[in-house]
Protein backbone atom coordinates (compact mmCIF):
# COMPACT_ATOMS: atom_id res chain seq x y z
CA UNK A 1 0.00 0.00 0.00
CA UNK A 2 2.78 2.45 0.90
CA UNK A 3 4.58 1.70 -2.35
CA UNK A 4 1.43 2.39 -4.36
CA UNK A 5 0.90 5.74 -2.62
CA UNK A 6 4.51 6.71 -3.23
CA UNK A 7 4.42 5.68 -6.90
CA UNK A 8 1.16 7.56 -7.51
CA UNK A 9 2.43 10.66 -5.69
CA UNK A 10 5.61 10.75 -7.76
CA UNK A 11 3.60 10.13 -10.95
CA UNK A 12 1.23 12.99 -10.06
CA UNK A 13 4.04 15.46 -9.35
CA UNK A 14 6.02 14.51 -12.46
CA UNK A 15 3.03 14.72 -14.81
CA UNK A 16 1.80 18.04 -13.40
CA UNK A 17 5.31 19.55 -13.56
CA UNK A 18 5.81 18.28 -17.12
CA UNK A 19 2.45 19.74 -18.11
CA UNK A 20 3.07 23.12 -16.52
CA UNK A 21 6.72 23.56 -17.48
CA UNK A 22 6.82 21.92 -20.91
CA UNK A 23 3.49 21.08 -22.52
CA UNK A 24 1.60 24.28 -21.64
CA UNK A 25 4.17 26.15 -23.73
CA UNK A 26 3.38 24.12 -26.86
CA UNK A 27 0.82 25.72 -29.14
CA UNK A 28 1.24 24.33 -32.63
CA UNK A 29 -0.95 25.85 -35.37
CA UNK A 30 -3.42 27.14 -32.77
CA UNK A 31 -5.01 23.70 -32.36
CA UNK A 32 -2.43 21.44 -30.76
CA UNK A 33 -1.73 21.85 -27.07
CA UNK A 34 -1.20 18.41 -25.50
CA UNK A 35 -2.48 17.54 -22.03
CA UNK A 36 -0.59 14.42 -20.89
CA UNK A 37 -1.28 15.20 -17.21
CA UNK A 38 -4.51 13.27 -17.60
CA UNK A 39 -2.49 10.06 -17.86
CA UNK A 40 -2.42 10.13 -14.05
CA UNK A 41 -6.20 9.69 -14.01
CA UNK A 42 -6.10 7.00 -16.70
CA UNK A 43 -3.53 4.77 -15.00
CA UNK A 44 -4.68 5.27 -11.40
CA UNK A 45 -5.22 1.80 -9.86
CA UNK A 46 -8.40 0.22 -11.20
CA UNK A 47 -9.32 -1.35 -7.87
CA UNK A 48 -9.14 1.93 -5.91
CA UNK A 49 -12.08 3.25 -3.92
CA UNK A 50 -14.42 5.02 -6.35
CA UNK A 51 -15.04 8.04 -4.10
CA UNK A 52 -11.32 8.51 -3.51
CA UNK A 53 -10.68 8.19 -7.24
CA UNK A 54 -13.25 10.87 -8.10
CA UNK A 55 -11.79 13.16 -5.44
CA UNK A 56 -8.25 12.66 -6.75
CA UNK A 57 -9.42 13.31 -10.32
CA UNK A 58 -11.05 16.53 -9.13
CA UNK A 59 -7.84 17.57 -7.33
CA UNK A 60 -5.79 16.81 -10.44
CA UNK A 61 -8.01 19.04 -12.55
CA UNK A 62 -8.12 21.71 -9.87
CA UNK A 63 -4.32 21.73 -9.70
CA UNK A 64 -4.17 22.29 -13.45
CA UNK A 65 -6.80 25.03 -13.15
CA UNK A 66 -4.68 26.80 -10.55
CA UNK A 67 -1.64 26.75 -12.80
CA UNK A 68 -3.59 27.68 -15.96
CA UNK A 69 -5.99 30.13 -14.28
CA UNK A 70 -8.75 28.46 -16.27
CA UNK A 71 -11.70 28.68 -13.92
CA UNK A 72 -12.50 25.01 -13.32
CA UNK A 73 -12.65 23.59 -16.85
CA UNK A 74 -9.85 21.08 -16.18
CA UNK A 75 -11.54 19.97 -12.95
CA UNK A 76 -14.82 19.42 -14.80
CA UNK A 77 -13.16 17.52 -17.66
CA UNK A 78 -11.17 15.34 -15.23
CA UNK A 79 -14.31 14.53 -13.25
CA UNK A 80 -16.13 13.53 -16.43
CA UNK A 81 -13.42 11.08 -17.50
CA UNK A 82 -13.14 9.73 -13.95
CA UNK A 83 -16.87 9.12 -13.97
CA UNK A 84 -16.81 7.44 -17.39
CA UNK A 85 -13.64 5.39 -16.81
CA UNK A 86 -15.51 2.24 -15.62
CA UNK A 87 -17.60 2.34 -18.79
CA UNK A 88 -14.50 2.70 -20.97
CA UNK A 89 -12.81 -0.14 -19.07
CA UNK A 90 -15.83 -2.40 -19.47
CA UNK A 91 -16.14 -1.64 -23.18
CA UNK A 92 -12.42 -2.05 -23.84
CA UNK A 93 -11.51 -5.00 -21.63
CA UNK A 94 -14.86 -6.73 -21.16
CA UNK A 95 -15.16 -9.37 -18.49
CA UNK A 96 -11.53 -8.98 -17.40
CA UNK A 97 -12.41 -5.61 -15.92
CA UNK A 98 -15.23 -7.06 -13.84
CA UNK A 99 -12.82 -9.35 -12.03
CA UNK A 100 -10.03 -6.75 -11.65
CA UNK A 101 -7.82 -9.02 -13.72
CA UNK A 102 -6.35 -6.35 -15.97
CA UNK A 103 -3.02 -4.63 -15.64
CA UNK A 104 -2.52 -1.87 -18.19
CA UNK A 105 1.13 -2.75 -18.97
CA UNK A 106 0.10 -6.35 -19.75
CA UNK A 107 -2.70 -5.68 -22.23
CA UNK A 108 -2.30 -5.50 -25.98
CA UNK A 109 -1.34 -2.28 -27.72
CA UNK A 110 -4.74 -2.10 -29.43
CA UNK A 111 -6.66 -2.34 -26.14
CA UNK A 112 -4.41 0.27 -24.57
CA UNK A 113 -4.90 2.55 -27.59
CA UNK A 114 -8.70 2.24 -27.49
CA UNK A 115 -8.86 2.83 -23.72
CA UNK A 116 -6.55 5.85 -23.66
CA UNK A 117 -7.88 7.43 -26.86
CA UNK A 118 -11.53 7.15 -25.89
CA UNK A 119 -11.03 8.92 -22.57
CA UNK A 120 -8.65 11.49 -24.06
CA UNK A 121 -11.23 12.50 -26.66
CA UNK A 122 -14.01 12.71 -24.04
CA UNK A 123 -11.74 14.87 -21.84
CA UNK A 124 -10.84 17.17 -24.68
CA UNK A 125 -14.40 17.51 -25.94
CA UNK A 126 -15.58 18.58 -22.48
CA UNK A 127 -12.54 20.80 -21.92
CA UNK A 128 -12.79 22.69 -25.21
CA UNK A 129 -16.58 22.93 -25.06
CA UNK A 130 -16.32 24.61 -21.68
CA UNK A 131 -13.41 26.76 -22.84
CA UNK A 132 -15.24 28.14 -25.89
CA UNK A 133 -18.77 27.81 -24.41
CA UNK A 134 -20.46 28.77 -27.65
CA UNK A 135 -22.30 26.27 -29.83
CA UNK A 136 -21.74 28.39 -32.93
CA UNK A 137 -18.05 27.46 -32.75
CA UNK A 138 -18.71 23.71 -32.90
CA UNK A 139 -16.39 23.21 -35.88
CA UNK A 140 -13.54 24.91 -34.00
CA UNK A 141 -14.25 22.77 -30.90
CA UNK A 142 -14.31 19.54 -32.91
CA UNK A 143 -11.17 20.45 -34.87
CA UNK A 144 -9.28 21.36 -31.71
CA UNK A 145 -10.54 18.19 -29.98
CA UNK A 146 -9.44 16.02 -32.91
CA UNK A 147 -5.95 17.44 -33.39
CA UNK A 148 -5.12 17.87 -29.71
CA UNK A 149 -6.68 14.49 -28.91
CA UNK A 150 -4.50 12.69 -31.44
CA UNK A 151 -1.34 14.34 -30.17
CA UNK A 152 -2.25 13.79 -26.50
CA UNK A 153 -3.15 10.14 -27.16
CA UNK A 154 0.22 9.55 -28.83
CA UNK A 155 2.05 11.21 -25.93
CA UNK A 156 0.07 9.28 -23.31
CA UNK A 157 0.72 5.99 -25.11
CA UNK A 158 4.42 6.77 -25.38
CA UNK A 159 4.65 7.71 -21.70
CA UNK A 160 2.66 4.66 -20.69
CA UNK A 161 4.86 2.31 -22.71
CA UNK A 162 8.13 3.95 -21.65
CA UNK A 163 7.42 4.26 -17.95
CA UNK A 164 5.47 1.11 -17.18
CA UNK A 165 7.16 -2.05 -16.08
CA UNK A 166 5.91 -5.20 -17.70
CA UNK A 167 5.11 -7.72 -14.97
CA UNK A 168 3.86 -11.11 -15.92
CNS distance restraints for C-alpha pairs under 8 A (distance, minus, plus):
assign (resid   1 and name CA) (resid   5 and name CA) 6.37 0.50 0.50
assign (resid   2 and name CA) (resid   6 and name CA) 6.18 0.50 0.50
assign (resid   3 and name CA) (resid   7 and name CA) 6.04 0.50 0.50
assign (resid   4 and name CA) (resid   8 and name CA) 6.06 0.50 0.50
assign (resid   5 and name CA) (resid   9 and name CA) 6.00 0.50 0.50
assign (resid   6 and name CA) (resid  10 and name CA) 6.17 0.50 0.50
assign (resid   7 and name CA) (resid  11 and name CA) 6.08 0.50 0.50
assign (resid   8 and name CA) (resid  12 and name CA) 6.00 0.50 0.50
assign (resid   8 and name CA) (resid  40 and name CA) 7.89 0.50 0.50
assign (resid   8 and name CA) (resid  44 and name CA) 7.38 0.50 0.50
assign (resid   9 and name CA) (resid  13 and name CA) 6.25 0.50 0.50
assign (resid  10 and name CA) (resid  14 and name CA) 6.03 0.50 0.50
assign (resid  11 and name CA) (resid  15 and name CA) 6.03 0.50 0.50
assign (resid  11 and name CA) (resid  40 and name CA) 6.77 0.50 0.50
assign (resid  12 and name CA) (resid  16 and name CA) 6.08 0.50 0.50
assign (resid  12 and name CA) (resid  37 and name CA) 7.90 0.50 0.50
assign (resid  12 and name CA) (resid  40 and name CA) 6.13 0.50 0.50
assign (resid  13 and name CA) (resid  17 and name CA) 6.01 0.50 0.50
assign (resid  14 and name CA) (resid  18 and name CA) 6.00 0.50 0.50
assign (resid  15 and name CA) (resid  19 and name CA) 6.03 0.50 0.50
assign (resid  15 and name CA) (resid  36 and name CA) 7.08 0.50 0.50
assign (resid  15 and name CA) (resid  37 and name CA) 4.96 0.50 0.50
assign (resid  15 and name CA) (resid  39 and name CA) 7.84 0.50 0.50
assign (resid  15 and name CA) (resid  40 and name CA) 7.17 0.50 0.50
assign (resid  16 and name CA) (resid  20 and name CA) 6.10 0.50 0.50
assign (resid  16 and name CA) (resid  37 and name CA) 5.66 0.50 0.50
assign (resid  16 and name CA) (resid  64 and name CA) 7.33 0.50 0.50
assign (resid  17 and name CA) (resid  21 and name CA) 5.78 0.50 0.50
assign (resid  17 and name CA) (resid  22 and name CA) 7.87 0.50 0.50
assign (resid  18 and name CA) (resid  22 and name CA) 5.35 0.50 0.50
assign (resid  18 and name CA) (resid  23 and name CA) 6.50 0.50 0.50
assign (resid  18 and name CA) (resid  37 and name CA) 7.73 0.50 0.50
assign (resid  19 and name CA) (resid  23 and name CA) 4.72 0.50 0.50
assign (resid  19 and name CA) (resid  24 and name CA) 5.82 0.50 0.50
assign (resid  19 and name CA) (resid  35 and name CA) 6.67 0.50 0.50
assign (resid  19 and name CA) (resid  36 and name CA) 6.73 0.50 0.50
assign (resid  19 and name CA) (resid  37 and name CA) 5.94 0.50 0.50
assign (resid  20 and name CA) (resid  24 and name CA) 5.45 0.50 0.50
assign (resid  20 and name CA) (resid  25 and name CA) 7.90 0.50 0.50
assign (resid  20 and name CA) (resid  64 and name CA) 7.91 0.50 0.50
assign (resid  20 and name CA) (resid  67 and name CA) 7.01 0.50 0.50
assign (resid  21 and name CA) (resid  25 and name CA) 7.23 0.50 0.50
assign (resid  22 and name CA) (resid  26 and name CA) 7.22 0.50 0.50
assign (resid  23 and name CA) (resid  33 and name CA) 6.97 0.50 0.50
assign (resid  23 and name CA) (resid  34 and name CA) 6.16 0.50 0.50
assign (resid  23 and name CA) (resid  35 and name CA) 6.96 0.50 0.50
assign (resid  23 and name CA) (resid  36 and name CA) 7.98 0.50 0.50
assign (resid  24 and name CA) (resid  33 and name CA) 6.82 0.50 0.50
assign (resid  24 and name CA) (resid  34 and name CA) 7.56 0.50 0.50
assign (resid  24 and name CA) (resid  35 and name CA) 7.89 0.50 0.50
assign (resid  26 and name CA) (resid  32 and name CA) 7.49 0.50 0.50
assign (resid  26 and name CA) (resid  33 and name CA) 5.59 0.50 0.50
assign (resid  26 and name CA) (resid  34 and name CA) 7.44 0.50 0.50
assign (resid  27 and name CA) (resid  31 and name CA) 6.95 0.50 0.50
assign (resid  27 and name CA) (resid  32 and name CA) 5.61 0.50 0.50
assign (resid  27 and name CA) (resid  33 and name CA) 5.07 0.50 0.50
assign (resid  28 and name CA) (resid  32 and name CA) 5.03 0.50 0.50
assign (resid  28 and name CA) (resid  33 and name CA) 6.77 0.50 0.50
assign (resid  31 and name CA) (resid 143 and name CA) 7.40 0.50 0.50
assign (resid  31 and name CA) (resid 144 and name CA) 4.91 0.50 0.50
assign (resid  31 and name CA) (resid 147 and name CA) 6.41 0.50 0.50
assign (resid  31 and name CA) (resid 148 and name CA) 6.40 0.50 0.50
assign (resid  32 and name CA) (resid 144 and name CA) 6.91 0.50 0.50
assign (resid  32 and name CA) (resid 147 and name CA) 5.93 0.50 0.50
assign (resid  32 and name CA) (resid 148 and name CA) 4.59 0.50 0.50
assign (resid  32 and name CA) (resid 151 and name CA) 7.21 0.50 0.50
assign (resid  33 and name CA) (resid 148 and name CA) 5.85 0.50 0.50
assign (resid  34 and name CA) (resid 148 and name CA) 5.78 0.50 0.50
assign (resid  34 and name CA) (resid 149 and name CA) 7.55 0.50 0.50
assign (resid  34 and name CA) (resid 151 and name CA) 6.20 0.50 0.50
assign (resid  34 and name CA) (resid 152 and name CA) 4.85 0.50 0.50
assign (resid  34 and name CA) (resid 155 and name CA) 7.91 0.50 0.50
assign (resid  35 and name CA) (resid 152 and name CA) 5.84 0.50 0.50
assign (resid  36 and name CA) (resid 152 and name CA) 5.88 0.50 0.50
assign (resid  36 and name CA) (resid 155 and name CA) 6.53 0.50 0.50
assign (resid  36 and name CA) (resid 156 and name CA) 5.72 0.50 0.50
assign (resid  38 and name CA) (resid  42 and name CA) 6.53 0.50 0.50
assign (resid  38 and name CA) (resid  78 and name CA) 7.36 0.50 0.50
assign (resid  38 and name CA) (resid 120 and name CA) 7.88 0.50 0.50
assign (resid  39 and name CA) (resid  43 and name CA) 6.10 0.50 0.50
assign (resid  39 and name CA) (resid 156 and name CA) 6.07 0.50 0.50
assign (resid  39 and name CA) (resid 160 and name CA) 7.98 0.50 0.50
assign (resid  40 and name CA) (resid  44 and name CA) 5.97 0.50 0.50
assign (resid  41 and name CA) (resid  57 and name CA) 6.09 0.50 0.50
assign (resid  41 and name CA) (resid  60 and name CA) 7.97 0.50 0.50
assign (resid  41 and name CA) (resid  78 and name CA) 7.63 0.50 0.50
assign (resid  41 and name CA) (resid  82 and name CA) 6.95 0.50 0.50
assign (resid  42 and name CA) (resid  85 and name CA) 7.71 0.50 0.50
assign (resid  42 and name CA) (resid 116 and name CA) 7.07 0.50 0.50
assign (resid  42 and name CA) (resid 119 and name CA) 7.90 0.50 0.50
assign (resid  43 and name CA) (resid 104 and name CA) 7.44 0.50 0.50
assign (resid  44 and name CA) (resid  48 and name CA) 7.83 0.50 0.50
assign (resid  44 and name CA) (resid  53 and name CA) 7.87 0.50 0.50
assign (resid  46 and name CA) (resid 100 and name CA) 7.17 0.50 0.50
assign (resid  47 and name CA) (resid 100 and name CA) 6.63 0.50 0.50
assign (resid  48 and name CA) (resid  52 and name CA) 7.34 0.50 0.50
assign (resid  48 and name CA) (resid  53 and name CA) 6.59 0.50 0.50
assign (resid  49 and name CA) (resid  53 and name CA) 6.11 0.50 0.50
assign (resid  50 and name CA) (resid  54 and name CA) 6.22 0.50 0.50
assign (resid  51 and name CA) (resid  55 and name CA) 6.21 0.50 0.50
assign (resid  52 and name CA) (resid  56 and name CA) 6.10 0.50 0.50
assign (resid  53 and name CA) (resid  57 and name CA) 6.10 0.50 0.50
assign (resid  53 and name CA) (resid  82 and name CA) 7.31 0.50 0.50
assign (resid  54 and name CA) (resid  58 and name CA) 6.16 0.50 0.50
assign (resid  54 and name CA) (resid  79 and name CA) 6.40 0.50 0.50
assign (resid  54 and name CA) (resid  82 and name CA) 5.96 0.50 0.50
assign (resid  54 and name CA) (resid  83 and name CA) 7.11 0.50 0.50
assign (resid  55 and name CA) (resid  59 and name CA) 6.21 0.50 0.50
assign (resid  56 and name CA) (resid  60 and name CA) 6.07 0.50 0.50
assign (resid  57 and name CA) (resid  61 and name CA) 6.31 0.50 0.50
assign (resid  57 and name CA) (resid  75 and name CA) 7.47 0.50 0.50
assign (resid  57 and name CA) (resid  78 and name CA) 5.59 0.50 0.50
assign (resid  57 and name CA) (resid  79 and name CA) 5.82 0.50 0.50
assign (resid  57 and name CA) (resid  82 and name CA) 6.31 0.50 0.50
assign (resid  58 and name CA) (resid  62 and name CA) 6.00 0.50 0.50
assign (resid  58 and name CA) (resid  75 and name CA) 5.16 0.50 0.50
assign (resid  58 and name CA) (resid  76 and name CA) 7.40 0.50 0.50
assign (resid  58 and name CA) (resid  78 and name CA) 6.21 0.50 0.50
assign (resid  58 and name CA) (resid  79 and name CA) 5.61 0.50 0.50
assign (resid  59 and name CA) (resid  63 and name CA) 5.95 0.50 0.50
assign (resid  59 and name CA) (resid  75 and name CA) 7.14 0.50 0.50
assign (resid  60 and name CA) (resid  64 and name CA) 6.47 0.50 0.50
assign (resid  60 and name CA) (resid  75 and name CA) 7.02 0.50 0.50
assign (resid  60 and name CA) (resid  78 and name CA) 7.35 0.50 0.50
assign (resid  61 and name CA) (resid  65 and name CA) 6.15 0.50 0.50
assign (resid  61 and name CA) (resid  72 and name CA) 7.52 0.50 0.50
assign (resid  61 and name CA) (resid  73 and name CA) 7.79 0.50 0.50
assign (resid  61 and name CA) (resid  74 and name CA) 4.56 0.50 0.50
assign (resid  61 and name CA) (resid  75 and name CA) 3.67 0.50 0.50
assign (resid  61 and name CA) (resid  76 and name CA) 7.18 0.50 0.50
assign (resid  61 and name CA) (resid  77 and name CA) 7.41 0.50 0.50
assign (resid  61 and name CA) (resid  78 and name CA) 5.55 0.50 0.50
assign (resid  61 and name CA) (resid  79 and name CA) 7.77 0.50 0.50
assign (resid  62 and name CA) (resid  66 and name CA) 6.18 0.50 0.50
assign (resid  62 and name CA) (resid  72 and name CA) 6.49 0.50 0.50
assign (resid  62 and name CA) (resid  74 and name CA) 6.58 0.50 0.50
assign (resid  62 and name CA) (resid  75 and name CA) 4.93 0.50 0.50
assign (resid  63 and name CA) (resid  67 and name CA) 6.48 0.50 0.50
assign (resid  64 and name CA) (resid  68 and name CA) 5.98 0.50 0.50
assign (resid  64 and name CA) (resid  74 and name CA) 6.42 0.50 0.50
assign (resid  64 and name CA) (resid  75 and name CA) 7.74 0.50 0.50
assign (resid  65 and name CA) (resid  69 and name CA) 5.29 0.50 0.50
assign (resid  65 and name CA) (resid  70 and name CA) 5.02 0.50 0.50
assign (resid  65 and name CA) (resid  71 and name CA) 6.16 0.50 0.50
assign (resid  65 and name CA) (resid  72 and name CA) 5.70 0.50 0.50
assign (resid  65 and name CA) (resid  73 and name CA) 7.07 0.50 0.50
assign (resid  65 and name CA) (resid  74 and name CA) 5.83 0.50 0.50
assign (resid  65 and name CA) (resid  75 and name CA) 6.94 0.50 0.50
assign (resid  66 and name CA) (resid  70 and name CA) 7.21 0.50 0.50
assign (resid  70 and name CA) (resid  74 and name CA) 7.45 0.50 0.50
assign (resid  72 and name CA) (resid  76 and name CA) 6.23 0.50 0.50
assign (resid  73 and name CA) (resid  77 and name CA) 6.14 0.50 0.50
assign (resid  73 and name CA) (resid 127 and name CA) 5.79 0.50 0.50
assign (resid  73 and name CA) (resid 130 and name CA) 6.16 0.50 0.50
assign (resid  73 and name CA) (resid 131 and name CA) 6.82 0.50 0.50
assign (resid  74 and name CA) (resid  78 and name CA) 5.97 0.50 0.50
assign (resid  74 and name CA) (resid 127 and name CA) 6.35 0.50 0.50
assign (resid  75 and name CA) (resid  79 and name CA) 6.11 0.50 0.50
assign (resid  76 and name CA) (resid  80 and name CA) 6.25 0.50 0.50
assign (resid  76 and name CA) (resid 126 and name CA) 7.76 0.50 0.50
assign (resid  76 and name CA) (resid 127 and name CA) 7.60 0.50 0.50
assign (resid  77 and name CA) (resid  81 and name CA) 6.45 0.50 0.50
assign (resid  77 and name CA) (resid 123 and name CA) 5.15 0.50 0.50
assign (resid  77 and name CA) (resid 124 and name CA) 7.40 0.50 0.50
assign (resid  77 and name CA) (resid 126 and name CA) 5.49 0.50 0.50
assign (resid  77 and name CA) (resid 127 and name CA) 5.42 0.50 0.50
assign (resid  78 and name CA) (resid  82 and name CA) 6.09 0.50 0.50
assign (resid  78 and name CA) (resid 123 and name CA) 6.65 0.50 0.50
assign (resid  79 and name CA) (resid  83 and name CA) 6.03 0.50 0.50
assign (resid  80 and name CA) (resid  84 and name CA) 6.20 0.50 0.50
assign (resid  80 and name CA) (resid 122 and name CA) 7.95 0.50 0.50
assign (resid  80 and name CA) (resid 123 and name CA) 7.09 0.50 0.50
assign (resid  80 and name CA) (resid 126 and name CA) 7.90 0.50 0.50
assign (resid  81 and name CA) (resid  85 and name CA) 5.73 0.50 0.50
assign (resid  81 and name CA) (resid 119 and name CA) 6.02 0.50 0.50
assign (resid  81 and name CA) (resid 122 and name CA) 6.77 0.50 0.50
assign (resid  81 and name CA) (resid 123 and name CA) 6.00 0.50 0.50
assign (resid  84 and name CA) (resid  88 and name CA) 6.38 0.50 0.50
assign (resid  84 and name CA) (resid 119 and name CA) 7.91 0.50 0.50
assign (resid  85 and name CA) (resid  89 and name CA) 6.03 0.50 0.50
assign (resid  85 and name CA) (resid 119 and name CA) 7.24 0.50 0.50
assign (resid  86 and name CA) (resid  90 and name CA) 6.04 0.50 0.50
assign (resid  87 and name CA) (resid  91 and name CA) 6.11 0.50 0.50
assign (resid  88 and name CA) (resid  92 and name CA) 5.93 0.50 0.50
assign (resid  88 and name CA) (resid 115 and name CA) 6.28 0.50 0.50
assign (resid  88 and name CA) (resid 118 and name CA) 7.27 0.50 0.50
assign (resid  88 and name CA) (resid 119 and name CA) 7.30 0.50 0.50
assign (resid  89 and name CA) (resid  93 and name CA) 5.64 0.50 0.50
assign (resid  89 and name CA) (resid  94 and name CA) 7.21 0.50 0.50
assign (resid  89 and name CA) (resid  97 and name CA) 6.32 0.50 0.50
assign (resid  89 and name CA) (resid 115 and name CA) 6.79 0.50 0.50
assign (resid  90 and name CA) (resid  94 and name CA) 4.75 0.50 0.50
assign (resid  90 and name CA) (resid  95 and name CA) 7.08 0.50 0.50
assign (resid  90 and name CA) (resid  97 and name CA) 5.89 0.50 0.50
assign (resid  90 and name CA) (resid  98 and name CA) 7.33 0.50 0.50
assign (resid  92 and name CA) (resid 111 and name CA) 6.21 0.50 0.50
assign (resid  92 and name CA) (resid 114 and name CA) 6.75 0.50 0.50
assign (resid  92 and name CA) (resid 115 and name CA) 6.04 0.50 0.50
assign (resid  93 and name CA) (resid  97 and name CA) 5.81 0.50 0.50
assign (resid  93 and name CA) (resid 102 and name CA) 7.77 0.50 0.50
assign (resid  93 and name CA) (resid 111 and name CA) 7.14 0.50 0.50
assign (resid  94 and name CA) (resid  98 and name CA) 7.34 0.50 0.50
assign (resid  95 and name CA) (resid  99 and name CA) 6.87 0.50 0.50
assign (resid  96 and name CA) (resid 100 and name CA) 6.35 0.50 0.50
assign (resid  96 and name CA) (resid 101 and name CA) 5.22 0.50 0.50
assign (resid  96 and name CA) (resid 102 and name CA) 5.98 0.50 0.50
assign (resid  97 and name CA) (resid 101 and name CA) 6.12 0.50 0.50
assign (resid  97 and name CA) (resid 102 and name CA) 6.10 0.50 0.50
assign (resid 102 and name CA) (resid 106 and name CA) 7.48 0.50 0.50
assign (resid 102 and name CA) (resid 107 and name CA) 7.28 0.50 0.50
assign (resid 103 and name CA) (resid 107 and name CA) 6.68 0.50 0.50
assign (resid 104 and name CA) (resid 112 and name CA) 6.99 0.50 0.50
assign (resid 105 and name CA) (resid 160 and name CA) 7.76 0.50 0.50
assign (resid 105 and name CA) (resid 161 and name CA) 7.32 0.50 0.50
assign (resid 105 and name CA) (resid 164 and name CA) 6.08 0.50 0.50
assign (resid 105 and name CA) (resid 165 and name CA) 6.73 0.50 0.50
assign (resid 105 and name CA) (resid 166 and name CA) 5.53 0.50 0.50
assign (resid 105 and name CA) (resid 167 and name CA) 7.52 0.50 0.50
assign (resid 106 and name CA) (resid 166 and name CA) 6.26 0.50 0.50
assign (resid 106 and name CA) (resid 167 and name CA) 7.06 0.50 0.50
assign (resid 106 and name CA) (resid 168 and name CA) 7.17 0.50 0.50
assign (resid 107 and name CA) (resid 111 and name CA) 6.48 0.50 0.50
assign (resid 107 and name CA) (resid 112 and name CA) 6.62 0.50 0.50
assign (resid 108 and name CA) (resid 112 and name CA) 6.31 0.50 0.50
assign (resid 109 and name CA) (resid 113 and name CA) 6.00 0.50 0.50
assign (resid 110 and name CA) (resid 114 and name CA) 6.18 0.50 0.50
assign (resid 111 and name CA) (resid 115 and name CA) 6.12 0.50 0.50
assign (resid 112 and name CA) (resid 116 and name CA) 6.04 0.50 0.50
assign (resid 112 and name CA) (resid 157 and name CA) 7.70 0.50 0.50
assign (resid 113 and name CA) (resid 117 and name CA) 5.77 0.50 0.50
assign (resid 113 and name CA) (resid 153 and name CA) 7.80 0.50 0.50
assign (resid 113 and name CA) (resid 157 and name CA) 7.03 0.50 0.50
assign (resid 114 and name CA) (resid 118 and name CA) 5.89 0.50 0.50
assign (resid 115 and name CA) (resid 119 and name CA) 6.56 0.50 0.50
assign (resid 116 and name CA) (resid 120 and name CA) 6.03 0.50 0.50
assign (resid 116 and name CA) (resid 153 and name CA) 6.50 0.50 0.50
assign (resid 116 and name CA) (resid 156 and name CA) 7.47 0.50 0.50
assign (resid 116 and name CA) (resid 157 and name CA) 7.41 0.50 0.50
assign (resid 117 and name CA) (resid 121 and name CA) 6.08 0.50 0.50
assign (resid 117 and name CA) (resid 149 and name CA) 7.45 0.50 0.50
assign (resid 117 and name CA) (resid 150 and name CA) 7.75 0.50 0.50
assign (resid 117 and name CA) (resid 153 and name CA) 5.46 0.50 0.50
assign (resid 118 and name CA) (resid 122 and name CA) 6.36 0.50 0.50
assign (resid 119 and name CA) (resid 123 and name CA) 6.04 0.50 0.50
assign (resid 120 and name CA) (resid 124 and name CA) 6.12 0.50 0.50
assign (resid 120 and name CA) (resid 149 and name CA) 6.04 0.50 0.50
assign (resid 120 and name CA) (resid 152 and name CA) 7.22 0.50 0.50
assign (resid 120 and name CA) (resid 153 and name CA) 6.45 0.50 0.50
assign (resid 121 and name CA) (resid 125 and name CA) 5.98 0.50 0.50
assign (resid 121 and name CA) (resid 145 and name CA) 6.63 0.50 0.50
assign (resid 121 and name CA) (resid 146 and name CA) 7.39 0.50 0.50
assign (resid 121 and name CA) (resid 149 and name CA) 5.46 0.50 0.50
assign (resid 122 and name CA) (resid 126 and name CA) 6.27 0.50 0.50
assign (resid 123 and name CA) (resid 127 and name CA) 5.99 0.50 0.50
assign (resid 124 and name CA) (resid 128 and name CA) 5.87 0.50 0.50
assign (resid 124 and name CA) (resid 145 and name CA) 5.41 0.50 0.50
assign (resid 124 and name CA) (resid 148 and name CA) 7.65 0.50 0.50
assign (resid 124 and name CA) (resid 149 and name CA) 6.51 0.50 0.50
assign (resid 125 and name CA) (resid 129 and name CA) 5.90 0.50 0.50
assign (resid 125 and name CA) (resid 141 and name CA) 7.23 0.50 0.50
assign (resid 125 and name CA) (resid 142 and name CA) 7.26 0.50 0.50
assign (resid 125 and name CA) (resid 145 and name CA) 5.63 0.50 0.50
assign (resid 126 and name CA) (resid 130 and name CA) 6.14 0.50 0.50
assign (resid 127 and name CA) (resid 131 and name CA) 6.09 0.50 0.50
assign (resid 128 and name CA) (resid 132 and name CA) 6.01 0.50 0.50
assign (resid 128 and name CA) (resid 133 and name CA) 7.91 0.50 0.50
assign (resid 128 and name CA) (resid 141 and name CA) 5.88 0.50 0.50
assign (resid 128 and name CA) (resid 144 and name CA) 7.51 0.50 0.50
assign (resid 128 and name CA) (resid 145 and name CA) 6.94 0.50 0.50
assign (resid 129 and name CA) (resid 133 and name CA) 5.39 0.50 0.50
assign (resid 129 and name CA) (resid 134 and name CA) 7.48 0.50 0.50
assign (resid 129 and name CA) (resid 141 and name CA) 6.29 0.50 0.50
assign (resid 132 and name CA) (resid 137 and name CA) 7.44 0.50 0.50
assign (resid 132 and name CA) (resid 141 and name CA) 7.41 0.50 0.50
assign (resid 134 and name CA) (resid 138 and name CA) 7.49 0.50 0.50
assign (resid 137 and name CA) (resid 141 and name CA) 6.31 0.50 0.50
assign (resid 138 and name CA) (resid 142 and name CA) 6.07 0.50 0.50
assign (resid 139 and name CA) (resid 143 and name CA) 5.99 0.50 0.50
assign (resid 140 and name CA) (resid 144 and name CA) 6.00 0.50 0.50
assign (resid 141 and name CA) (resid 145 and name CA) 5.97 0.50 0.50
assign (resid 142 and name CA) (resid 146 and name CA) 6.01 0.50 0.50
assign (resid 143 and name CA) (resid 147 and name CA) 6.21 0.50 0.50
assign (resid 144 and name CA) (resid 148 and name CA) 5.79 0.50 0.50
assign (resid 144 and name CA) (resid 149 and name CA) 7.86 0.50 0.50
assign (resid 145 and name CA) (resid 149 and name CA) 5.45 0.50 0.50
assign (resid 146 and name CA) (resid 150 and name CA) 6.13 0.50 0.50
assign (resid 147 and name CA) (resid 151 and name CA) 6.42 0.50 0.50
assign (resid 148 and name CA) (resid 152 and name CA) 5.93 0.50 0.50
assign (resid 149 and name CA) (resid 153 and name CA) 5.87 0.50 0.50
assign (resid 150 and name CA) (resid 154 and name CA) 6.24 0.50 0.50
assign (resid 151 and name CA) (resid 155 and name CA) 6.26 0.50 0.50
assign (resid 152 and name CA) (resid 156 and name CA) 5.99 0.50 0.50
assign (resid 153 and name CA) (resid 157 and name CA) 6.03 0.50 0.50
assign (resid 154 and name CA) (resid 158 and name CA) 6.11 0.50 0.50
assign (resid 155 and name CA) (resid 159 and name CA) 6.08 0.50 0.50
assign (resid 156 and name CA) (resid 160 and name CA) 5.91 0.50 0.50
assign (resid 157 and name CA) (resid 161 and name CA) 6.04 0.50 0.50
assign (resid 158 and name CA) (resid 162 and name CA) 5.96 0.50 0.50
assign (resid 159 and name CA) (resid 163 and name CA) 5.80 0.50 0.50
assign (resid 160 and name CA) (resid 164 and name CA) 5.73 0.50 0.50
